[in-house]
Amino acid sequence: MRRWPALGAVFLVLFLGLGVAVAGPPTAVDLTVAGWVQGWWRGTPGRIAQVVSDVFGPVVPAVFAVALALGIVLCWWRGLRRAAGVGLRVLGVLALTRLVSVVSKPLFVRARPRAYPEFSYPSGHVVSICGTGLAAVLLCVWLAPRLTRWVAAFFAVATVLCAASRVVLGVHWLSDTVGAVLGVLGVGLLTAWAVRLLPPQPVPAAAPSA
């Protein structure tokens, strides 16, 4: 269906447009939000935010990717080739969404709110957890439809918490986190459509091959 690539293209254009808009001096909204949480990273809120950032940044995506890769191998070994194919395509979507941060940071060259390594736009942590969420939802839509809403809700909350933690830590502007979500949805939906994960078609149960 054409709505999926069209929707992905809209998100991608919004991501690029926002990146161009914030490549210069910080916007009023970014400065206002940064002012609200200024210095929080030095105290208890910063310590809590660091834990949230560490968990929902690298840990969940890494565990998900490893589990998905193992699931693909297991499905293939048991003869569930179609399910393994779905998992492999979802893994591809996850990998390409991760590149949103890697490719874009040196493209927009945006400074952080405070001294910190690398550039600011978009937030790599938010890209990571949001991309994992999109991949998990796609996997559920195909293989476990009843879990889709719960998984979507979990990762939506996780993405918001991760974004808030990065802002509280003073290492990202609010627009960095918004851009991360836009970029993931743009690249993710276009990739999912290209590899025929959209529109979804649940995989029927299949007996292992002899």
N, C-alpha and C positions, 0 to 999 in steps of 0.2 A: 504494500500500500504506500502511496506517495506521501502520506501524512508523516511517516516516520523520518524519511530523509529531510523533508521540509522542516519539521520540528527541530531536528538535529542541526540543520543549517542556521535556523533562527538563533538557537542557543550559541552556536559557534560565532556568528556575527556579533551577538551581544557581548560575548567574551572578548573578542578582538577589539570591539568598539570601546569597551570599558578599559581595556589595557591601554589603548591609545589615550583615552581621557585622563587616566591617572598616572601616566608616565612622567608628567611634569610635577609641579608642586602639589602637595596633598590637598584634597578637596575639603570643603568646609565640614562635611559630614564626617570624614575620616579624622579631622582634627578635633572635632567635638567629642567623638567616641574615645579617641586616644586621651583626651583631656580628662574624661570621666574616670578612666582606669590608670591614670598616670601614677607610677610608683608602686602599683599593686604587686608587681612581680617581685618586689623585695620582701614582702611579708607573707602572711598565711595564705591569702588568696593566690599568690604566686606559686606557693608550694603545692597547693591543691591543683592549680591549673597545670603545673608541670607533670603531675601524675596523670591527669586526664590526657594531656598532650602525648605523653610517652605511651600510654595504653592504646588510645584511638589513632595515634599517628602510625608508627611502624609495626606494632605488635599484631593487631587484628588483621591487617592486610597480609602480613607475612604468614601468619597461621592459616588464613583462608587460602592463600595461593598454594601452600604446601599440601593442605588437605584436599584441595581441588585436583592437584596433580596426582596425588595418590589415588583419589577416587576415579580419575580417568584410567589409570593403569589397571585398577581393580575391575572396573566395568569392562574394559577390553579383554582382560583375562577370563572373565566369566561369560564372555560372549555377548555382552550388552553393547554392541558396537554403536548403535544409534545414540544411546545415552552417553557413551564415551565421546562421540562426535560433538554432542551438545556441550559437554564439559570442556572439550578442547577449544571450541569456538568462544565460549565464555572466558576461558583463560586468555585468549587473544584479545578480547575486549578489555579485560583487566590490564593487560600489558600496555595497550595503546593509550588507555586513559591515563596511566601513570606518566606517559611521555608529555602530557599537557604541561606539567610543571617543569620537567627537564628541558624542554624545547623553549618554553615561553619566558622563563626567567632571564636568560641573556638577550632575549628579543626586546623586552620592555625596559630592562635595566632600571628598575625602580628601587629607590633606597628604602631601607627599613625605618620604622619609627625610632629605634635606637640601634646603637652599634651592634651588628650581628653579621655572621658570615653569609655570603650569597645575596642575591637580589630578592625582592619582596613579592612581586606579582607573577603568578598567583601563589597562594599558600600550598606548599608541597604536602603538608600534613593533611589539609582538607581535601586536596586532590586524591590522596591515598585512600582515606576512609570513604569518601564519596564514590570513588571508582569501585572500591570493594563492595559498597552497598548496591551499586547498579549491577555489578556482576552477580551478586548473590540473588537479587530480585529476578534477573533473567534466568538464572539457574532454577529458582523455585517455580517460576511461571511455566517452565518446560517440564520439570521433573517432580515438583511437589507443590501444585497450585494452592493447596489449602494453607500453606505456610507463607504465601506471598505477602499478605497484609502484615503479618507479624514481623517478618524480616524487613519489610520496607519501613515499618514504624521504628524498629530498633535502629536501623542505620540512619534514619532521618534524625533521631535524637542524638545518636553518636556523632553525626556530622555537625550538628548545632553545638554540641558540647566541645568538640574539637576546635571549631571555629572560635568559640568564645574563649577557650583556653589560650589560643595563639594571640588573640587580641589582649587579653589580660596580661600575658607575659611580655607584651610590648614588642613582639617580634614581627607583627603583621598589622596592617591597616584593615579596617572592616571590609573595604572594597577588595582586598586580596582574597578574603575568604569567599565573598560573593562571586568573584571572578573564577575561583577554583571550581565552584559548583557549576557555573555556566559552562566552563570549558569541558568538564567531565561529561555533562549531559550532551553537549554538542558532539564531541568526538565519540562518546559512547554510543549514542543513538545512531549516528552515521555508520559506525563500525558494525554495530549489531544488525542493522539493516543490510549492510553489504555482505555479511556472512550468513544471512538468512535466519537470524534469530528473531527478527521482527517482520511481520506479526507473529506472535507466539503460536506454536502448535504442540500441545502436550504430547510427550512421548509415551506410547502405550507400553504396558508391561510386556516383557518378552522373556521367554524361557532361554536359559543358557544353551549355547550350541553344544552339540555332542563332541 
